[in-house]
Amino acid sequence: MSACGEWWWWCARPGRLPRAAPLSILLATVLTLISLLFLLNAKALNRHSSPRQVLELEDHDLEGAPQHHPDLVTYIRQLHLVSPSLGPYNLHSPNTTDFSQNGQSRQIEEILKGKRGGLFVEAGAYNGEELSNTLYLERQLGWRGLLVEPDPWNFWALRKRGRRAHSIHACLSPYPFPREVTFKQSDTMGHIVNGGDDASRHGIFTRVKCFPLYSLLLALNTTRLDLLSLDVEGAELQVLRTVPWEAVRIEVICVEYRHVPEGKLALSSFLQERGYTLHSTLGDDYIFVRRDLERPSLGIL
């Protein structure tokens, strides 16, 4: 009897094998891809499982937690902060020196008298290269810090640049506690959808976690910054109001004022009341400096 046995008619059907072979290859390929995806996902879950077991918390358990809560700080540090790159930079314009739009980086360098090894937080970091207020300081002066970017596409591009700073896919919370918000993606103009916005309008929307600035600083084990670069498309003053200024020291604040709904005078007044002087205006950015920055008794951080 032939190898097909009682299924001789299957084997005998003309053209059956030529059609079946490509199908078998396709099925094998699909199964292989599924297996690879499963393995990658298992590795990711295994990498994050330990902190989650330690915290014994789900994401929603931290909604509304005080910004200084140790569980929140640990949650951010272990599950959300992405470590700096250890490889080479991967820039589209590697020969560019100052990537900021209107010379903000050089102005900050001048204000801080060429300080090396400074610490920054840049919120609204975009893709980590174009319009960056911190890349020059990082490459030329050895600064380190945190890049905050809520747009998932921009954050993916940022991660490809090989920055020597920590990064986080999140937004700065306009409240002194974490929360998840609806975020409208729009290249450099992405923003949190407020109550007055209609999320059904045309556009691309996503859900993003927002953490208070103070919580992020604690996750970085610091309460002192040389530079805060703040470009969050209208929430700048709200973010600054969440900061416990008695516990935080920031030498220079570069903040975009154009989209602040309270107005640029309200923004300026708020920071002046907290010990800052308006040093200069570059494009749509104000640069504020602590009044006591150049006092010899305090020095520069």
Backbone torsions as a table, in degrees:
resi	resn	phi	psi	omega
1	MET	NA	146.6	-178.1
2	SER	-71.0	166.6	-179.0
3	ALA	-61.2	-25.0	-179.2
4	CYS	-77.8	-17.6	179.0
5	GLY	58.8	-134.4	-177.5
6	GLU	-70.2	-6.6	177.5
7	TRP	-97.5	25.8	-179.2
8	TRP	-56.9	-30.8	-177.5
9	TRP	-67.3	-30.9	177.6
10	TRP	-65.3	-47.6	180.0
11	CYS	-64.5	-31.1	-173.4
12	ALA	-79.7	-14.2	-177.6
13	ARG	-65.9	122.3	-176.9
14	PRO	-64.0	135.0	175.1
15	GLY	78.8	4.9	-176.0
16	ARG	-70.2	-46.6	-177.6
17	LEU	-64.2	-43.3	179.1
18	PRO	-58.8	-32.7	178.3
19	ARG	-79.8	-32.6	-177.3
20	ALA	-74.2	-34.1	-176.1
21	ALA	-60.5	-49.7	177.6
22	PRO	-59.9	-35.6	178.7
23	LEU	-64.7	-40.8	178.4
24	SER	-63.6	-41.1	178.6
25	ILE	-63.6	-42.1	179.2
26	LEU	-61.9	-45.3	179.8
27	LEU	-63.0	-41.3	179.3
28	ALA	-63.0	-40.4	179.3
29	THR	-64.6	-44.5	179.4
30	VAL	-61.7	-44.7	179.4
31	LEU	-62.9	-38.3	178.1
32	THR	-63.9	-44.4	178.8
33	LEU	-62.8	-41.4	178.3
34	ILE	-61.9	-41.7	179.0
35	SER	-62.8	-42.9	179.1
36	LEU	-63.5	-43.1	178.2
37	LEU	-62.8	-38.7	178.4
38	PHE	-62.9	-43.7	-179.6
39	LEU	-64.8	-42.9	179.1
40	LEU	-63.4	-41.6	179.4
41	ASN	-66.4	-37.8	179.0
42	ALA	-63.7	-39.4	177.8
43	LYS	-64.1	-42.2	-179.8
44	ALA	-63.9	-43.4	179.2
45	LEU	-64.6	-39.5	179.9
46	ASN	-65.9	-35.2	-179.0
47	ARG	-67.5	-34.0	-176.5
48	HIS	-99.0	-5.6	-172.7
49	SER	-69.2	-37.3	-175.3
50	SER	-62.3	-50.9	178.1
51	PRO	-59.5	-39.7	-179.0
52	ARG	-64.9	-37.9	177.6
53	GLN	-66.0	-37.9	178.9
54	VAL	-63.8	-44.6	-177.4
55	LEU	-75.2	-31.3	-175.7
56	GLU	52.6	42.3	-178.9
57	LEU	-131.8	148.5	169.4
58	GLU	-97.4	164.8	-178.1
59	ASP	-53.4	-43.9	-174.1
60	HIS	-70.4	-18.2	179.5
61	ASP	-66.7	-21.0	-177.2
62	LEU	-95.7	-4.1	177.1
63	GLU	-59.9	122.7	179.0
64	GLY	85.2	1.8	179.2
65	ALA	-66.5	144.9	177.0
66	PRO	-57.0	144.4	-172.7
67	GLN	-65.3	-18.4	178.7
68	HIS	-97.7	3.2	-174.7
69	HIS	-60.8	128.3	-176.6
70	PRO	-60.9	-33.8	178.2
71	ASP	-66.0	-37.8	177.9
72	LEU	-65.3	-44.0	-179.9
73	VAL	-62.0	-43.6	178.8
74	THR	-65.6	-40.1	178.7
75	TYR	-59.4	-45.7	178.8
76	ILE	-65.0	-47.3	-175.4
77	ARG	-62.9	-42.0	-172.2
78	GLN	-91.3	-26.7	-174.3
79	LEU	-112.4	-16.6	-174.0
80	HIS	-121.9	-33.4	179.6
81	LEU	-69.0	130.7	176.0
82	VAL	-102.0	130.3	-175.2
83	SER	-68.7	155.9	177.1
84	PRO	-60.9	154.4	177.5
85	SER	-70.7	144.2	175.7
86	LEU	-104.5	-5.8	-179.3
87	GLY	-94.6	-171.4	179.8
88	PRO	-74.2	159.6	173.1
89	TYR	-64.0	149.3	176.8
90	ASN	-128.6	70.2	-174.1
91	LEU	-95.4	147.6	175.7
92	HIS	-73.7	-29.3	180.0
93	SER	-128.6	70.3	-173.9
94	PRO	-63.3	-21.3	-178.5
95	ASN	-86.3	-6.9	176.0
96	THR	-70.6	143.1	179.7
97	THR	-97.0	-63.9	-179.4
98	ASP	-101.3	115.7	-176.4
99	PHE	-91.4	-8.0	-178.1
100	SER	-69.2	156.6	-171.4
101	GLN	-70.6	-38.8	-174.9
102	ASN	-131.4	32.7	176.8
103	GLY	78.3	23.2	-179.2
104	GLN	-60.7	-40.5	-176.7
105	SER	-61.3	-45.7	-179.6
106	ARG	-66.9	-35.3	178.1
107	GLN	-64.6	-42.2	179.0
108	ILE	-66.3	-40.0	176.5
109	GLU	-58.4	-41.9	-179.5
110	GLU	-67.2	-43.7	-179.4
111	ILE	-60.3	-41.7	-177.5
112	LEU	-93.5	13.9	172.5
113	LYS	54.7	44.9	174.7
114	GLY	68.9	25.8	-177.6
115	LYS	-55.5	136.4	176.9
116	ARG	-104.1	151.5	176.4
117	GLY	68.4	30.4	179.4
118	GLY	-74.4	176.3	-178.2
119	LEU	-127.8	133.3	-177.8
120	PHE	-133.5	160.8	162.7
121	VAL	-128.3	125.6	176.6
122	GLU	-117.1	110.8	179.8
123	ALA	-101.7	125.4	-168.8
124	GLY	89.9	48.4	-172.3
125	ALA	-77.5	-6.5	178.8
126	TYR	55.1	-124.8	-177.7
127	ASN	-99.3	12.8	176.3
128	GLY	82.0	-2.5	-179.0
129	GLU	-131.0	-68.1	-178.8
130	GLU	-63.9	135.4	177.7
131	LEU	64.2	14.2	-177.1
132	SER	-73.5	129.9	175.9
133	ASN	-88.2	-3.4	-173.3
134	THR	-122.6	-15.0	-175.7
135	LEU	-62.9	-39.5	176.9
136	TYR	-60.7	-46.4	-179.1
137	LEU	-62.6	-36.8	179.8
138	GLU	-69.3	-47.1	-176.1
139	ARG	-76.0	-41.7	-172.7
140	GLN	-90.5	-30.0	-173.5
141	LEU	-120.2	5.4	175.2
142	GLY	70.7	26.3	178.2
143	TRP	-72.9	156.3	175.2
144	ARG	-133.5	167.1	-179.8
145	GLY	169.6	-145.6	-174.8
146	LEU	-136.1	132.1	175.9
147	LEU	-106.4	122.2	-176.8
148	VAL	-111.0	121.3	-179.2
149	GLU	-144.9	118.2	-177.1
150	PRO	-85.1	-25.5	-177.4
151	ASP	-73.0	121.5	-175.8
152	PRO	-62.3	-34.9	178.7
153	TRP	-68.6	-45.1	179.0
154	ASN	-64.1	-39.3	-179.2
155	PHE	-65.2	-39.0	176.6
156	TRP	-60.2	-43.8	178.2
157	ALA	-65.4	-39.7	178.9
158	LEU	-59.6	-44.1	-178.0
159	ARG	-63.8	-25.3	-180.0
160	LYS	-76.3	-15.5	-172.9
161	ARG	-79.1	-15.6	179.1
162	GLY	74.0	35.6	-179.3
163	ARG	-66.2	148.7	-179.3
164	ARG	-89.6	18.5	-179.0
165	ALA	-114.2	157.1	169.2
166	HIS	-64.4	159.2	176.7
167	SER	-143.4	158.9	179.1
168	ILE	-149.6	133.2	176.2
169	HIS	-87.0	91.2	-175.9
170	ALA	-168.3	174.6	172.5
171	CYS	-118.7	163.0	173.9
172	LEU	-80.3	129.4	-176.6
173	SER	-72.0	135.9	173.8
174	PRO	-80.8	7.2	179.5
175	TYR	-127.2	158.1	179.7
176	PRO	-80.7	37.3	176.8
177	PHE	-159.2	159.7	-179.1
178	PRO	-78.7	153.3	173.2
179	ARG	-160.9	161.0	176.5
180	GLU	-100.8	137.1	-174.7
181	VAL	-130.2	165.6	170.5
182	THR	-88.6	128.6	-176.2
183	PHE	-119.7	130.5	177.2
184	LYS	-92.7	119.3	179.4
185	GLN	-80.0	132.7	-179.4
186	SER	-161.7	56.2	178.6
187	ASP	54.1	-115.2	-179.5
188	THR	-85.1	-3.2	-174.3
189	MET	-112.2	16.4	178.7
190	GLY	-61.1	147.5	-177.1
191	HIS	-156.8	161.5	175.0
192	ILE	-68.4	135.6	178.0
193	VAL	-79.8	118.1	-179.5
194	ASN	-88.7	174.5	-177.6
195	GLY	-59.0	-31.3	-178.4
196	GLY	-80.3	-12.5	-180.0
197	ASP	-82.3	147.8	178.1
198	ASP	-102.6	106.4	-176.8
199	ALA	-67.5	-9.5	179.2
200	SER	-85.2	-5.3	178.0
201	ARG	-66.9	167.0	179.4
202	HIS	-63.4	140.1	179.6
203	GLY	148.5	178.6	178.9
204	ILE	-114.0	125.7	-176.4
205	PHE	-121.9	147.9	178.3
206	THR	-145.0	165.3	176.0
207	ARG	-98.6	132.5	-176.0
208	VAL	-135.5	143.5	175.2
209	LYS	-82.5	140.3	176.5
210	CYS	-118.4	132.7	178.5
211	PHE	-121.1	143.9	176.5
212	PRO	-62.6	147.3	177.9
213	LEU	-57.3	-41.5	-178.9
214	TYR	-62.0	-39.3	178.0
215	SER	-62.5	-40.0	179.2
216	LEU	-66.5	-39.0	177.8
217	LEU	-62.9	-42.9	178.7
218	LEU	-64.3	-36.0	177.0
219	ALA	-65.2	-26.4	176.6
220	LEU	-89.0	2.6	-179.4
221	ASN	62.8	40.4	177.8
222	THR	-149.8	156.2	170.0
223	THR	-128.5	15.7	-178.2
224	ARG	-129.7	133.8	178.2
225	LEU	-129.8	147.7	169.4
226	ASP	-84.2	-32.0	-177.5
227	LEU	-145.6	132.0	165.4
228	LEU	-115.2	116.4	176.1
229	SER	-105.3	116.7	-169.1
230	LEU	-123.5	110.1	178.6
231	ASP	-139.0	86.2	-173.4
232	VAL	-123.3	30.3	169.0
233	GLU	52.0	50.6	171.2
234	GLY	114.3	-19.1	-177.5
235	ALA	-95.5	12.3	-173.9
236	GLU	-57.3	-50.5	-177.3
237	LEU	-67.6	-38.2	177.4
238	GLN	-60.8	-41.9	178.8
239	VAL	-64.1	-45.6	-179.2
240	LEU	-62.9	-31.2	179.4
241	ARG	-69.7	-18.9	179.6
242	THR	-80.7	-14.3	-172.9
243	VAL	-76.8	128.3	172.6
244	PRO	-79.1	90.4	-169.0
245	TRP	-63.9	-21.7	177.0
246	GLU	-71.4	-16.7	-177.8
247	ALA	-110.8	-5.0	-174.0
248	VAL	-125.5	141.2	174.0
249	ARG	-125.7	122.4	177.9
250	ILE	-127.0	124.5	-174.9
251	GLU	-74.8	-49.0	-176.0
252	VAL	-129.9	135.4	176.9
253	ILE	-122.4	119.5	174.6
254	CYS	-105.8	113.8	-171.2
255	VAL	-133.0	133.0	176.1
256	GLU	-77.6	132.4	-176.0
257	TYR	-107.7	-11.4	-168.0
258	ARG	-61.1	-38.4	-173.1
259	HIS	-101.7	5.9	-178.8
260	VAL	-67.4	115.3	-175.5
261	PRO	-64.9	-28.2	179.3
262	GLU	-73.6	-15.1	179.2
263	GLY	100.0	153.5	-176.2
264	LYS	-69.0	-26.3	177.9
265	LEU	-68.7	-37.8	177.6
266	ALA	-65.3	-39.6	178.3
267	LEU	-63.7	-47.0	-179.3
268	SER	-63.4	-43.6	-179.6
269	SER	-63.2	-40.9	-179.5
270	PHE	-59.4	-47.3	-177.6
271	LEU	-73.5	-33.6	176.9
272	GLN	-64.2	-36.4	177.7
273	GLU	-67.2	-19.5	180.0
274	ARG	-104.1	20.2	170.1
275	GLY	93.5	20.8	-178.9
276	TYR	-111.7	152.6	175.8
277	THR	-117.4	137.1	175.9
278	LEU	-72.1	110.8	-176.1
279	HIS	-83.9	-45.3	-176.1
280	SER	-163.4	166.3	175.8
281	THR	-124.1	124.1	178.9
282	LEU	-126.1	109.3	-176.2
283	GLY	62.8	-124.2	178.3
284	ASP	-97.6	13.7	-177.4
285	ASP	-108.3	137.1	166.1
286	TYR	-94.5	142.7	171.9
287	ILE	-117.2	114.5	179.8
288	PHE	-105.0	143.5	-178.8
289	VAL	-129.4	139.6	175.8
290	ARG	-59.6	137.5	-177.4
291	ARG	-63.5	-30.4	-176.9
292	ASP	-94.2	14.1	-173.4
293	LEU	-59.6	-40.9	-172.8
294	GLU	-99.1	12.8	176.3
295	ARG	-70.8	125.8	-177.3
296	PRO	-57.1	-31.2	-177.4
297	SER	-69.0	-26.7	-179.1
298	LEU	-99.5	-35.9	-177.4
299	GLY	69.9	-165.7	180.0
300	ILE	-114.2	138.3	-179.0
301	LEU	-58.4	NA	NA
